[in-house]
Amino acid sequence: MKTTVKKTFLDICKEEEWLNEQGESGLMLIGYSNGNYEFEDVSPAKYQYKIDIPNYRGNKKKEYLNFLEQSGITIVAEYAGRVYMRKNKANGPLELYTDSNEINKQVRKKFSMFISIGVSQFAFGIMLLISMLKYIKEKMHHFG
């Protein structure tokens, strides 16, 4: 049976954690787009999920994804620079990065997106505040 879940995450680590909870309960991610997760119930099988933000483009990215597929990892979806992947737990753990430096790089990439959204929203708020103050000043000068 297929199920679609609409959910939004700001924190990619939390999204990955939630996906793994779904995989533990036998839900296999079969698609993702714009906050819509499509699952198929395949219990008692259990799946592990990872979200990667590869630094590769073009052929390098294609080679990287092919390498992952050859190593038993299924690429479920690509969306907004992220790659959603899964692996059946019966086939071993889904480990992309074992070196602590690589793990730290991935965590920084995941949080950099969150920080950039926050900074852009803050800058937009400052611009709106300045516009509002100018508008008020003009109205006060016009009536004064």
C-alpha positions in Angstrom: 0.0 0.0 0.0 1.3 3.5 -0.9 1.1 6.4 1.4 1.9 10.1 0.8 3.0 12.3 3.7 3.2 16.1 3.5 5.9 17.3 5.9 8.4 20.2 6.0 11.7 20.2 7.7 14.2 23.1 8.2 16.8 20.8 9.8 18.1 18.1 7.4 19.4 16.0 10.3 15.9 15.9 11.8 14.4 15.0 8.4 16.9 12.1 8.1 16.0 11.0 11.7 12.3 11.0 10.8 12.9 9.1 7.6 14.8 6.4 9.6 11.9 6.1 12.1 9.6 5.5 9.1 12.1 2.9 7.7 12.1 1.1 11.1 8.4 0.7 10.9 8.6 -0.9 7.4 8.0 2.1 5.2 10.1 2.2 2.1 10.6 5.7 0.6 9.8 5.5 -3.1 9.7 9.2 -4.0 10.1 12.8 -2.7 9.3 16.2 -4.1 8.6 19.5 -2.5 7.7 18.2 1.0 5.7 15.2 -0.3 7.2 11.9 0.9 5.8 8.8 -0.9 6.1 5.5 1.0 5.3 1.9 0.3 4.6 -0.4 3.3 7.0 -3.3 2.9 7.0 -4.5 6.6 8.6 -6.6 8.1 11.5 -5.2 6.0 13.3 -2.3 7.5 15.1 0.5 5.7 17.8 3.0 6.5 17.9 6.5 4.9 20.6 9.1 4.3 20.3 12.6 2.8 23.5 13.7 1.1 24.5 17.0 -0.4 27.2 16.0 -2.9 29.8 18.5 -4.0 29.8 17.1 -7.5 28.1 18.3 -10.7 27.5 16.8 -14.2 29.4 13.6 -15.0 31.2 13.5 -11.6 27.8 13.5 -9.8 26.5 10.8 -12.1 29.6 8.7 -11.5 29.2 9.2 -7.7 25.5 8.2 -7.8 26.3 5.2 -9.9 29.0 4.1 -7.4 26.5 4.4 -4.6 24.0 2.2 -6.6 26.7 -0.4 -7.3 27.4 -0.6 -3.5 23.8 -1.5 -2.7 22.4 2.0 -2.0 19.2 3.0 -3.8 18.9 6.6 -5.0 15.3 7.5 -4.3 15.1 11.1 -5.3 17.1 14.3 -6.0 15.6 17.5 -4.9 17.1 21.0 -4.2 20.7 19.8 -4.2 19.9 16.9 -1.9 20.1 13.2 -2.7 17.7 10.9 -0.8 18.9 7.4 -0.6 17.9 4.1 1.1 19.3 0.7 1.9 17.6 -2.4 3.3 18.9 -3.0 6.8 19.2 -6.7 6.0 22.0 -5.8 3.6 24.1 -4.1 6.2 24.4 -0.5 7.5 24.1 2.5 5.2 27.4 4.3 5.8 28.5 7.0 3.4 31.2 8.6 5.5 33.4 6.9 8.0 36.1 9.5 8.3 35.3 12.1 11.1 36.4 15.0 8.8 33.9 13.9 6.1 31.1 13.5 8.7 31.8 17.0 10.0 31.8 18.5 6.5 28.4 16.9 5.8 27.0 18.3 9.0 28.3 21.7 8.2 26.7 21.5 4.7 23.4 20.5 6.2 23.4 23.4 8.6 24.7 26.0 6.2 21.4 25.9 4.2 19.5 26.5 7.4 21.8 29.4 8.3 21.6 31.0 4.8 17.7 30.9 5.0 17.8 32.6 8.4 20.3 35.3 7.3 18.3 36.1 4.1 15.0 36.4 6.1 16.7 38.7 8.6 18.1 40.9 5.8 14.6 41.0 4.2 13.1 42.0 7.6 15.6 44.9 7.9 14.7 46.1 4.4 11.0 46.1 5.2 11.7 47.9 8.5 13.7 50.6 6.7 10.9 51.0 4.0 8.3 51.3 6.7 10.2 54.0 8.6 10.7 55.9 5.3 7.0 55.7 4.6 6.1 56.9 8.1 8.5 59.7 7.9 7.1 60.8 4.5 3.5 60.7 5.8 4.5 62.6 8.9 6.2 65.3 6.8 3.3 65.4 4.4 0.7 66.0 7.2 3.0 68.1 9.4 
